[in-house]
Every structure is written in structure tokens, then in C-alpha cells.
Amino acid sequence: MNARQIQQRIILERYSRSFVLPNYTPTDWWECDVFEITDAGYFIEYEIKLTKGDYQADALKDKVHPW
């Protein structure tokens, strides 16, 4: 299973209960692989990691904030 397939599966499972977007970047934030807004108004970010390298790349990204 690749990242795109995982992303599609999350969206399929969540879209009937919430507002869900793939590859969305909220203002002053990083890109979310899947972004969900619940009926209660909360947001949930899903990050898809397939390898150790994915985690390491995010560790470097955290040092430079997008704003």
C-alpha cells in the first residue's frame, strides 16, 4: 500500500462524518496529508509515514517554521 492509497482510504472512511481534504495547508501551518474538520469544529491532521526517512524529513522541517 502506498501513501496515496492510505490517504484515499482515510478520506473514504471519514468523509461521511466530517469535512475532509487531501494535501491541505492551513494558514500559518504545514501541509497536512489529510485534513479533517469535525462536526464539533475541531480539526484533525493525518500525517502518513511509510519509512523512517519520512520521520527524519519531518524532524528537519520542524526547525524551519513556514511563517
Biotite code that builds the C-alpha atoms (Angstrom):
import biotite.structure as struc

atoms = struc.array([
    struc.Atom([0.000, 0.000, 0.000], chain_id="A", res_id=1, res_name="MET", atom_name="CA", element="C"),
    struc.Atom([1.406, 3.420, -0.914], chain_id="A", res_id=2, res_name="ASN", atom_name="CA", element="C"),
    struc.Atom([0.803, 6.839, 0.663], chain_id="A", res_id=3, res_name="ALA", atom_name="CA", element="C"),
    struc.Atom([-1.836, 7.843, -1.886], chain_id="A", res_id=4, res_name="ARG", atom_name="CA", element="C"),
    struc.Atom([-3.836, 4.657, -1.250], chain_id="A", res_id=5, res_name="GLN", atom_name="CA", element="C"),
    struc.Atom([-3.676, 5.234, 2.513], chain_id="A", res_id=6, res_name="ILE", atom_name="CA", element="C"),
    struc.Atom([-4.785, 8.831, 2.021], chain_id="A", res_id=7, res_name="GLN", atom_name="CA", element="C"),
    struc.Atom([-7.749, 7.723, -0.109], chain_id="A", res_id=8, res_name="GLN", atom_name="CA", element="C"),
    struc.Atom([-8.735, 5.121, 2.478], chain_id="A", res_id=9, res_name="ARG", atom_name="CA", element="C"),
    struc.Atom([-8.739, 7.682, 5.313], chain_id="A", res_id=10, res_name="ILE", atom_name="CA", element="C"),
    struc.Atom([-10.863, 10.050, 3.219], chain_id="A", res_id=11, res_name="ILE", atom_name="CA", element="C"),
    struc.Atom([-13.282, 7.271, 2.294], chain_id="A", res_id=12, res_name="LEU", atom_name="CA", element="C"),
    struc.Atom([-13.684, 6.290, 5.957], chain_id="A", res_id=13, res_name="GLU", atom_name="CA", element="C"),
    struc.Atom([-14.109, 9.855, 7.268], chain_id="A", res_id=14, res_name="ARG", atom_name="CA", element="C"),
    struc.Atom([-15.946, 11.895, 4.596], chain_id="A", res_id=15, res_name="TYR", atom_name="CA", element="C"),
    struc.Atom([-19.471, 10.852, 5.612], chain_id="A", res_id=16, res_name="SER", atom_name="CA", element="C"),
    struc.Atom([-18.950, 12.193, 9.152], chain_id="A", res_id=17, res_name="ARG", atom_name="CA", element="C"),
    struc.Atom([-16.745, 15.230, 8.549], chain_id="A", res_id=18, res_name="SER", atom_name="CA", element="C"),
    struc.Atom([-15.325, 17.668, 6.033], chain_id="A", res_id=19, res_name="PHE", atom_name="CA", element="C"),
    struc.Atom([-12.106, 16.094, 4.730], chain_id="A", res_id=20, res_name="VAL", atom_name="CA", element="C"),
    struc.Atom([-9.432, 17.478, 2.379], chain_id="A", res_id=21, res_name="LEU", atom_name="CA", element="C"),
    struc.Atom([-6.299, 15.832, 0.952], chain_id="A", res_id=22, res_name="PRO", atom_name="CA", element="C"),
    struc.Atom([-2.988, 17.732, 0.901], chain_id="A", res_id=23, res_name="ASN", atom_name="CA", element="C"),
    struc.Atom([-4.382, 20.857, 2.550], chain_id="A", res_id=24, res_name="TYR", atom_name="CA", element="C"),
    struc.Atom([-2.201, 23.599, 4.046], chain_id="A", res_id=25, res_name="THR", atom_name="CA", element="C"),
    struc.Atom([-3.963, 25.691, 6.715], chain_id="A", res_id=26, res_name="PRO", atom_name="CA", element="C"),
    struc.Atom([-2.837, 29.307, 7.095], chain_id="A", res_id=27, res_name="THR", atom_name="CA", element="C"),
    struc.Atom([0.471, 29.546, 9.009], chain_id="A", res_id=28, res_name="ASP", atom_name="CA", element="C"),
    struc.Atom([0.823, 25.768, 9.188], chain_id="A", res_id=29, res_name="TRP", atom_name="CA", element="C"),
    struc.Atom([2.447, 22.880, 7.314], chain_id="A", res_id=30, res_name="TRP", atom_name="CA", element="C"),
    struc.Atom([0.771, 20.760, 4.676], chain_id="A", res_id=31, res_name="GLU", atom_name="CA", element="C"),
    struc.Atom([-1.460, 18.004, 6.049], chain_id="A", res_id=32, res_name="CYS", atom_name="CA", element="C"),
    struc.Atom([-1.675, 14.716, 4.162], chain_id="A", res_id=33, res_name="ASP", atom_name="CA", element="C"),
    struc.Atom([-5.348, 14.589, 5.182], chain_id="A", res_id=34, res_name="VAL", atom_name="CA", element="C"),
    struc.Atom([-7.130, 17.451, 6.966], chain_id="A", res_id=35, res_name="PHE", atom_name="CA", element="C"),
    struc.Atom([-10.458, 16.843, 8.711], chain_id="A", res_id=36, res_name="GLU", atom_name="CA", element="C"),
    struc.Atom([-12.904, 19.269, 10.311], chain_id="A", res_id=37, res_name="ILE", atom_name="CA", element="C"),
    struc.Atom([-15.337, 17.516, 12.639], chain_id="A", res_id=38, res_name="THR", atom_name="CA", element="C"),
    struc.Atom([-18.966, 18.470, 13.218], chain_id="A", res_id=39, res_name="ASP", atom_name="CA", element="C"),
    struc.Atom([-17.892, 19.891, 16.584], chain_id="A", res_id=40, res_name="ALA", atom_name="CA", element="C"),
    struc.Atom([-15.489, 22.278, 14.805], chain_id="A", res_id=41, res_name="GLY", atom_name="CA", element="C"),
    struc.Atom([-12.243, 20.559, 15.727], chain_id="A", res_id=42, res_name="TYR", atom_name="CA", element="C"),
    struc.Atom([-9.621, 19.768, 13.170], chain_id="A", res_id=43, res_name="PHE", atom_name="CA", element="C"),
    struc.Atom([-7.641, 16.568, 12.885], chain_id="A", res_id=44, res_name="ILE", atom_name="CA", element="C"),
    struc.Atom([-4.448, 16.274, 10.885], chain_id="A", res_id=45, res_name="GLU", atom_name="CA", element="C"),
    struc.Atom([-3.392, 12.917, 9.445], chain_id="A", res_id=46, res_name="TYR", atom_name="CA", element="C"),
    struc.Atom([0.257, 12.518, 8.512], chain_id="A", res_id=47, res_name="GLU", atom_name="CA", element="C"),
    struc.Atom([1.176, 9.445, 6.501], chain_id="A", res_id=48, res_name="ILE", atom_name="CA", element="C"),
    struc.Atom([4.618, 7.943, 7.150], chain_id="A", res_id=49, res_name="LYS", atom_name="CA", element="C"),
    struc.Atom([5.827, 4.888, 5.284], chain_id="A", res_id=50, res_name="LEU", atom_name="CA", element="C"),
    struc.Atom([9.540, 4.906, 6.089], chain_id="A", res_id=51, res_name="THR", atom_name="CA", element="C"),
    struc.Atom([11.967, 6.017, 8.736], chain_id="A", res_id=52, res_name="LYS", atom_name="CA", element="C"),
    struc.Atom([13.115, 8.632, 6.219], chain_id="A", res_id=53, res_name="GLY", atom_name="CA", element="C"),
    struc.Atom([9.640, 10.208, 6.315], chain_id="A", res_id=54, res_name="ASP", atom_name="CA", element="C"),
    struc.Atom([10.043, 10.828, 10.062], chain_id="A", res_id=55, res_name="TYR", atom_name="CA", element="C"),
    struc.Atom([13.549, 12.174, 9.625], chain_id="A", res_id=56, res_name="GLN", atom_name="CA", element="C"),
    struc.Atom([12.428, 14.602, 6.917], chain_id="A", res_id=57, res_name="ALA", atom_name="CA", element="C"),
    struc.Atom([9.732, 15.953, 9.245], chain_id="A", res_id=58, res_name="ASP", atom_name="CA", element="C"),
    struc.Atom([12.274, 16.409, 12.044], chain_id="A", res_id=59, res_name="ALA", atom_name="CA", element="C"),
    struc.Atom([14.253, 18.718, 9.771], chain_id="A", res_id=60, res_name="LEU", atom_name="CA", element="C"),
    struc.Atom([11.114, 20.539, 8.655], chain_id="A", res_id=61, res_name="LYS", atom_name="CA", element="C"),
    struc.Atom([10.191, 21.354, 12.269], chain_id="A", res_id=62, res_name="ASP", atom_name="CA", element="C"),
    struc.Atom([13.286, 23.518, 12.598], chain_id="A", res_id=63, res_name="LYS", atom_name="CA", element="C"),
    struc.Atom([12.051, 25.942, 9.966], chain_id="A", res_id=64, res_name="VAL", atom_name="CA", element="C"),
    struc.Atom([8.525, 27.191, 10.572], chain_id="A", res_id=65, res_name="HIS", atom_name="CA", element="C"),
    struc.Atom([6.634, 28.191, 7.396], chain_id="A", res_id=66, res_name="PRO", atom_name="CA", element="C"),
    struc.Atom([5.825, 31.656, 8.732], chain_id="A", res_id=67, res_name="TRP", atom_name="CA", element="C"),
])
